[in-house]
Amino acid sequence: MSIKEIKESVLKQPSLIQYGIASSLRPKLDFFLNELGIPHKYIGRIVSTSPAVMGLSLPDTLRPKLVSIMKLCALHPYEVGMMVVISPQTLFLSQKGKIEPALHYLASTLSIDEPRDLGELVLKAPRLLGRV
C-alpha cells in the first residue's frame, strides 16, 4: 500500500490504527495475498475502498464466507480473490442471511444445476450477491 492509500484508509476507518499488526492485520493480509492470491497492487485498493474489512474476524467471518462461496460455486480460491477485488463489499454480506440464500435463489430461479455455472455467473457479476 502506498502512503496515500494508508492515509485515506485511516481517515475513512480510524479504528485501523488500533488493530494489532501481528495479531490482526498481518494474518488478513497474508490471507488475501497467499490464500486468495490477490496481487499486492489490489490489496491497497481493497483496504482503501473498504477499510472496515480489516476489522472483520478472519476465522469467524472472512474465511467461512469465502469458503461457502467456493464450495457452492465450485470456484478456486484465486477466483474468489478476484471477486473480492471487484466487489470488496461482498465481505460485509451475511453468510447465512444473504450470501447462501442468494446463491440458492439464483441457482433455483435460473435453473442452474452445475455449481461451476453458478460460479461463472458470480464471477461476472459479484454484486448480484448483495442485490438478490
N, C-alpha and C positions, 0 to 999 in steps of 0.2 A: 504494500500500500504506500502511496505517496503521502508526504506530509499534508498536502492539501486534502486528500481523502480522509486522513485521520482527523484532521481539524473539523471537516464537515460532519463526520460521523459523531464525534464527541459533542458538537453543537446540537445535533439532532437528538442524541441519546446520551446525555451527560453521565448516566449511570455506567457507561462503558469504562470510565476511569476507576470504577470501584471493583471491577472484576479482577480476580487473580490471574496472572499470566499463566502460571504453571497449572493451576487447578481448573481454570475455566476457558480462557482464550486459546491457549496453545492446543488443547485437545480438540476444540471445534475447528480450528484452522487445519490441524492435521487431518481431521475427518473430511473436510471439504477438499483438501489437496490430495491426500493419499487414498482414501476410500472411494470418494466420488470423482476423483480425477479432474477436479476443476482447476484450470490453469491459474497461475498466480495473478495474471492481469485481470481476471474476473472476480477474484476474491475481494479486492478493493471496491469493485462496483457493487457487489452484494452487501458488503458492510456499510458502504456509504449511502446506499439507497434504502437499506433496511437494517439499521444498526441494532435494533431490538433482537435480531436473530442471535446475536452473541449472548443474550441473556436467557435464551431457551436452554433447557436441560438436554444435553447430548444423549444420555441413556434413557431418559423418560419421555422425551418429546421428539427430538430431531431424528434419531436413528429409527424408532418404531414407525414414524410416519413414512419415512422414505423406504424402509423395508416393506411396508404394506403396499406402497405403490409398485415397488419392484416385483413383488410376488403376484399381485393382482393383474399387472400389465406385462409380465414376462420381460422386464427391462433389465439391462445391465446397470450396475452402479454408475458407470460413466455417463450413461444416457440420462439417468435421473439427475446427475450432476449438472448436465447441460440444461435440463428442465429448470433446475434451481437458478441457474444463471439468467435464464429468460424470465422467470417468474419467482423471485425470492419470496413473494407474498404467500406462495403455496405453503411455506414452512409455518405460517401462522394459522392455517386451517386446522380444525379439529380432525383427528384421525377417525374417530368413531362417529362423530356428528356430521362431518362434511365430506372428507376425502373418500372413505369407503362407500358411504351411501351414493355419492356422485358417480363413482366408478360402476357400482352395481346398476344404477339408474341408466347410465349411458349404454352399458352392455345390454341391458334388457330392452330399452327403448329402440336402440339401433340394431337389435338382433345380432350382436357381436358375440360369436361363440368362442373365438380364439383369443386368449389373453394378449397375445402379441399384437393382434389387430387393435385392441383397445389401447395398448401401449403406443402404437403408432399415432393414434388419434391424440392421445395426451401429449406426446412429444411435439406434435404440430401445433397444438393449442392448449398449453398447460393451464391457462387461465380459466378453462372450462370447469376445472375442479371447484373453483370458487363461485361459479355462476349457476351451476345446476342445482 
